[in-house]
Amino acid sequence: MPELPEVETARRYSEQFLIGKRIDRIDLRLSKILRDSPIPTTDVLIGATLMGARRRAKVMVLDFSVGLSLLVHFKLAGQWAILLPEGGRLVAGHPVPKPENEYPHKATHATITFDDGTVVQYSDIRQFGWWRIMDTADVDAALMAFGFGPEAVGDLNAGALTEIMGRRGIPVKTLLLDQSFIAGLGNIYVDEVLWRARVHPATPARDISTVKRRAIIRAIPDVMAEGIRQGGAKIIHTVAYPDNGFPAVHAREGEVCSRCGTVIRKTRVGARGTYFCPKCQKPPIVKS
Ligand SMILES: [Zn+2]
């Protein structure tokens, strides 16, 4: 599932390869992408030049010259592929369709063609992702309405977040997935953060020592930065690729922990598939 590092990678590719280019045409093959769009048609973007690419949590915002913006949320399986006229490809988000194969794929729901021949292929095998087109002036309010917490990248207020964690009785993994607590963390990177901090994902947040809670908060920007450096995690059908050790535990059931050699296990926390090292991350003690 595309998380913050994958969306940030899509944003960076867009900034580097699409800014200053003008849209010639948009072929939209799945109209439900626009189901909640204030402006219900992509026609308004024809002739518009991309001026900026920004991101809040897992929402990518593309700002155009005509005073309109396109918001893109990849949800479970969105993919943003930029095909350059000279032949290169930059692919961010879900690993299906395979970046080396022919586009458009049957799950490619929209194609944006720019004036210099650059093409964006937007694919989504699960069809939960969405596009919203609106006045650029309305974007901040629209993003505010999501109630996102602080960004998982950059400076997190470790003191305040550590204190909030200490008051919550829910499993720490569930808390970290709550976008109003910290925005941008998803299933893959929460498992990574908790492995780095050596905390079992099912541990009630308030049962974790202050030192460990602080370690968790501190691990978050490091894990995000690593994800962005890698261009996002590669998980295909619940198996992690390639074999370069990142992410360390998510989708690596049956492989060994790179820190201690113990076999990584899979469990469920709040209905989410969860991976951990049973030696590095001791399960919580159930109080009678
Ligand atoms: Zn271990």
Residues whose N, C-alpha, C, O or C-beta is under 5 A from the ligand:
A	BS01	ZN	C257 R259 C260 G261 T262 C277 K279 C280
